[in-house]
């Protein structure tokens, strides 16, 4: 077998595995494992619910009101708003809405604001949320419950994206992602969280650099310390989804700028101190997913080099061309197959685009709101 053939079939196999084979394998591995159940904590721990906000005057009052309406004892809940260099009335409106602590910080980025809020907060559990996230009344109790297990250091909830008047398919993808996350939680722990709803034990909190991300870093950093990261589907939150696929591409591109600093710089890929099942999850769900755009390029180039070496390579090359054509047609044809192809192309390309931005501009610090999500 030629080198081109090896590269082609290896790339195709890895792409298929990370998207389809891994979830199926997880299903088999966790088929007999029931989701863990937790007795209610008594007494309930004090929780600091932290919202890092930059120019969020349009939604911060509603966010604070939502936090204060949660089914959680008021004396055990501290609402903290960390205003990251806001140039509007974010801080004033947060205070008027009843936030317990409002920090007015210089512009330093989301992670820097979260670090400052964590230092100032008084809770035993630090919960985090986006300014535009709306939590269900029972969300905080469900988010806190897994901490009854002293081996749990991080818990993420379920975010549901509200469908906008647009063509973004992120909601459908996220439902798939939540299914994978629930199985990972049963096996060895989740490999990533989400910004809408999650919590970490104060003793487990890690002050990350400005380019860091709680969503990606906390689960694997805590795994190296012997702590598990759980998914609590009953801890539900809702957010508006970016209306367009192009907007989703831009959002993911910004998120991916700091990705490789986390993967390489923070030691995600080093197997030291990981339980073997968790290392398997990271390789399957994280590394291979992030390598997908480059695997696609390898598969395409290798397939082109193999034309004339059998009908199967002509067929696979034709399939790749048809997929690219379908993705291009997705800009003009509203039918689902074309929109799905376009969504997959752009969201996969966002990983490579984020790496390109990182190489050109250095690590990120600040963050911007995604258009149409407020």
C-alpha positions in Angstrom: 0.0 0.0 0.0 1.4 3.4 -0.9 2.0 6.2 1.5 -0.9 8.2 -0.1 -3.3 5.3 0.5 -2.2 4.9 4.1 -2.7 8.7 4.7 -6.1 8.6 3.0 -7.6 5.7 4.8 -6.1 6.6 8.2 -7.6 10.2 7.9 -11.0 8.9 6.8 -11.0 6.3 9.7 -10.0 8.9 12.3 -12.7 11.4 11.1 -15.4 8.7 11.2 -14.2 7.4 14.5 -14.3 10.8 16.4 -17.8 11.7 15.0 -19.5 8.3 14.9 -17.3 5.5 16.3 -16.5 7.2 19.6 -20.1 7.8 20.6 -21.1 4.3 19.6 -18.1 2.9 21.6 -19.1 5.1 24.6 -22.6 3.7 24.4 -21.3 0.1 24.6 -18.9 0.9 27.5 -21.6 2.7 29.5 -24.6 0.6 28.7 -24.7 -1.1 32.1 -23.6 2.0 34.0 -26.5 4.0 35.4 -26.1 7.8 35.9 -25.0 8.5 39.5 -27.6 9.7 41.9 -27.0 12.0 44.8 -28.7 12.6 48.1 -29.6 16.2 48.7 -26.8 18.1 50.6 -27.9 19.0 54.1 -27.1 21.7 54.9 -26.8 23.2 51.5 -23.4 24.8 50.9 -23.0 28.5 50.4 -22.7 29.2 46.6 -21.3 32.3 44.9 -22.9 32.6 41.5 -20.4 34.6 39.4 -21.3 36.4 36.2 -18.4 37.9 34.2 -19.9 40.7 32.1 -18.6 43.2 29.5 -21.1 45.8 28.3 -24.1 43.8 29.3 -26.4 46.6 30.4 -29.2 45.2 28.3 -29.4 41.8 30.0 -27.6 42.1 33.4 -30.7 43.1 35.4 -32.7 40.1 34.1 -29.7 37.8 34.8 -29.5 39.0 38.4 -33.2 38.7 38.8 -33.1 35.1 37.5 -30.3 34.3 40.0 -32.3 35.6 42.9 -35.4 33.7 41.8 -33.6 30.3 42.0 -34.9 27.7 44.3 -32.0 28.1 46.7 -31.9 29.6 50.2 -31.2 33.3 49.8 -28.8 33.3 52.8 -26.7 30.6 51.1 -26.5 32.4 47.8 -24.1 35.2 46.9 -24.6 36.8 43.4 -21.4 38.3 42.1 -21.1 40.4 38.9 -17.6 41.0 37.6 -17.8 43.9 35.2 -14.8 43.6 32.8 -14.0 47.1 31.8 -17.6 47.8 30.8 -18.2 51.2 29.2 -21.9 51.2 29.8 -24.2 50.9 32.9 -23.6 47.2 33.5 -22.3 47.7 37.1 -25.0 50.2 38.1 -27.8 48.0 36.8 -26.4 44.9 38.5 -26.4 46.8 41.8 -29.9 48.1 41.3 -31.1 44.5 40.5 -29.8 43.3 43.8 -26.4 41.7 43.2 -24.5 41.1 46.4 -21.1 42.0 45.1 -20.3 44.0 42.0 -16.7 44.3 40.9 -15.7 47.1 38.5 -12.5 45.8 36.9 -10.2 47.1 34.2 -10.5 45.4 30.9 -8.6 42.1 31.2 -10.8 39.5 29.5 -13.4 37.0 30.8 -11.0 34.7 32.6 -9.2 37.5 34.4 -12.6 38.8 35.6 -13.6 35.3 36.8 -10.3 35.0 38.7 -10.9 38.3 40.4 -14.5 37.3 41.3 -13.4 33.9 42.6 -10.9 35.7 44.9 -13.5 38.0 46.2 -16.4 35.5 46.5 -17.3 33.9 49.8 -19.0 30.7 48.7 -17.9 27.1 49.3 -19.0 26.4 45.7 -18.3 28.8 42.9 -20.9 28.7 40.1 -20.5 30.5 36.9 -22.9 31.7 34.2 -23.1 33.9 31.1 -24.9 37.2 31.3 -27.5 36.0 28.8 -28.1 32.6 30.3 -31.5 31.9 32.0 -31.4 29.1 34.6 -34.4 27.0 35.5 -35.6 27.4 39.1 -34.1 24.0 40.2 -30.9 24.4 38.3 -28.6 25.4 41.2 -29.7 22.6 43.5 -29.1 20.1 40.7 -25.7 21.7 39.9 -24.6 21.5 43.5 -25.9 18.0 44.3 -22.9 16.0 42.8 -20.5 17.8 45.2 -21.9 15.5 47.8 -19.2 13.1 46.4 -15.9 14.5 47.7 -14.2 13.2 44.5 -16.2 15.6 42.4 -14.5 18.9 41.7 -16.5 20.3 38.7 -20.0 20.0 37.5 -21.5 21.3 34.3 -25.2 21.6 33.5 -27.3 21.3 30.3 -27.6 24.4 28.1 -30.5 24.5 25.6 -30.1 26.9 22.7 -33.2 28.8 21.7 -33.8 28.7 18.0 -33.5 32.1 16.3 -35.0 33.3 13.1 -32.0 32.1 11.1 -30.2 29.1 9.7 -27.8 28.1 12.4 -27.8 24.3 13.3 -25.9 24.6 16.5 -28.9 23.5 18.6 -29.1 20.2 16.8 -25.3 19.7 17.2 -25.4 20.6 20.9 -28.1 17.9 21.6 -25.7 15.4 20.1 -22.9 16.8 22.2 -25.0 16.6 25.4 -25.6 12.9 24.8 -21.9 12.3 24.4 -21.2 14.3 27.6 -23.7 12.3 29.6 -22.0 9.1 28.6 -18.5 10.5 29.4 -19.8 11.6 32.8 -20.8 8.0 33.5 -17.5 6.5 32.3 -14.7 8.8 33.6 -15.8 12.4 33.5 -16.7 15.1 31.0 -13.9 16.4 28.8 -15.4 19.9 28.5 -18.1 22.1 30.0 -20.0 25.1 28.8 -20.1 28.8 29.8 -23.8 28.9 30.5 -23.9 26.8 33.7 -21.2 25.1 35.7 -19.7 25.1 39.1 -16.4 24.2 40.8 -15.5 23.6 44.4 -13.6 26.5 45.8 -10.7 24.3 46.8 -10.4 23.0 43.3 -10.5 26.4 41.5 -7.5 27.1 39.3 -6.6 30.6 38.4 -6.0 30.4 34.6 -4.1 32.8 32.4 -6.2 35.4 30.5 -6.1 33.2 27.4 -7.4 30.2 29.4 -10.9 28.7 29.3 -12.8 27.2 32.2 -14.8 25.1 29.8 -11.8 23.2 28.4 -9.2 23.5 31.1 -11.0 22.7 34.4 -12.1 19.1 33.6 -8.7 17.9 32.6 -6.7 19.9 35.1 -8.9 18.6 37.9 -8.6 15.0 36.5 -4.9 15.3 37.0 -5.5 16.1 40.7 -7.8 13.0 41.1 -11.1 14.9 40.9 -14.0 14.0 38.6 -16.0 16.3 36.4 -19.7 15.5 36.2 -22.6 16.4 33.9 -25.9 17.2 35.6 -28.7 17.3 33.0 -31.2 18.5 35.5 -29.2 21.7 35.9 -30.8 23.4 32.9 -30.1 26.8 31.3 -31.2 28.5 28.1 -29.4 30.9 25.8 -30.2 32.5 22.6 -28.4 31.0 19.7 -26.3 32.9 17.1 -28.9 33.4 14.3 -26.7 32.5 11.3 -24.1 29.8 10.4 -21.6 32.5 9.5 -22.2 34.0 13.0 -21.6 30.6 14.5 -18.3 30.3 12.5 -17.2 33.7 13.8 -18.1 32.7 17.4 -16.2 29.4 17.2 -13.3 31.0 15.5 -12.8 33.4 18.4 -13.2 30.5 20.9 -10.5 28.5 19.0 -7.8 31.1 19.1 -6.6 30.0 22.5 -7.3 26.3 21.9 -3.8 25.2 21.2 -2.4 27.1 24.2 -4.6 24.9 26.3 -4.0 21.6 24.4 -0.2 22.1 24.4 0.7 24.8 26.9 -1.5 23.6 29.8 -0.6 19.9 29.3 -4.0 18.5 28.1 -2.2 15.9 26.0 0.3 14.7 28.6 -1.0 11.4 29.9 0.6 11.8 33.3 -1.8 11.5 36.3 -4.9 10.7 34.2 -7.0 7.6 34.8 -6.7 5.5 31.6 -10.5 5.9 30.7 -10.2 9.7 30.9 -7.1 9.7 28.7 -9.1 7.7 26.2 -11.9 10.2 26.3 -9.5 13.1 25.7 -7.9 11.5 22.7 -11.2 10.5 21.2 -13.3 13.6 21.8 -10.8 16.4 22.1 -7.6 15.8 20.2 -9.2 14.0 17.2 -12.0 16.6 17.0 -9.5 19.4 16.9 -7.5 17.7 14.2 -10.5 17.1 12.0 -9.9 20.1 9.6 -6.4 19.0 9.0 -7.4 15.3 8.6 -9.9 16.5 5.9 -7.2 18.3 4.0 -4.9 15.2 4.2 -7.8 13.0 3.0 -8.5 15.3 0.0 -4.9 15.7 -1.1 -4.1 12.0 -0.7 -7.3 11.1 -2.5 -6.4 13.3 -5.4 -2.9 11.7 -5.6 -4.6 8.3 -5.8 -6.9 9.0 -8.8 -6.2 6.4 -11.5 -5.4 3.7 -8.9 -8.8 2.1 -8.8 -12.5 3.0 -9.0 -12.9 3.3 -5.3 -10.6 6.4 -5.2 -12.6 8.0 -8.0 -15.8 7.3 -6.0 -14.4 8.8 -2.8 -13.0 11.8 -4.5 -16.3 12.4 -6.2 -18.0 12.2 -2.9 -15.7 14.8 -1.4 -16.3 17.1 -4.3 -20.0 16.7 -4.0 -19.9 17.4 -0.3 -18.0 20.7 -1.0 -20.4 21.6 -3.7 -23.3 20.9 -1.4 -21.7 23.1 1.3 -21.4 25.9 -1.3 -25.0 25.5 -2.3 -26.0 25.8 1.3 -25.5 29.6 1.0 -28.4 29.7 -1.6 -30.4 26.5 -1.1 -32.4 26.3 2.1 -33.0 22.5 2.1 -31.6 20.6 5.1 -28.8 18.5 3.4 -27.2 21.6 2.0 -27.5 23.5 5.3 -26.0 20.6 7.2 -23.0 20.4 4.8 -22.4 24.2 5.1 -22.7 24.1 8.9 -20.2 21.2 9.1 -17.7 22.9 6.7 -17.7 26.2 8.5 -17.6 24.9 12.1 -14.8 22.5 11.2 -12.9 25.2 9.4 -13.3 27.5 12.5 -10.7 25.3 14.3 -8.1 26.0 11.6 -9.1 29.6 11.4 -8.6 30.0 15.1 -5.2 28.5 14.9 -4.3 30.9 12.1 -5.5 33.9 14.2 -3.4 32.6 17.2 -0.2 32.3 15.1 -0.7 35.8 13.7 -1.9 37.7 16.7 -0.8 35.8 19.8 -3.0 34.5 22.7 -6.4 36.1 23.3 -7.3 38.1 26.3 -10.6 39.9 25.9 -13.8 38.5 24.5 -16.8 39.9 22.5 -20.4 39.0 22.6 -21.7 36.9 19.7 -24.0 39.0 17.5 -27.7 38.2 18.0 -27.5 36.4 21.3 -28.8 39.2 23.6 
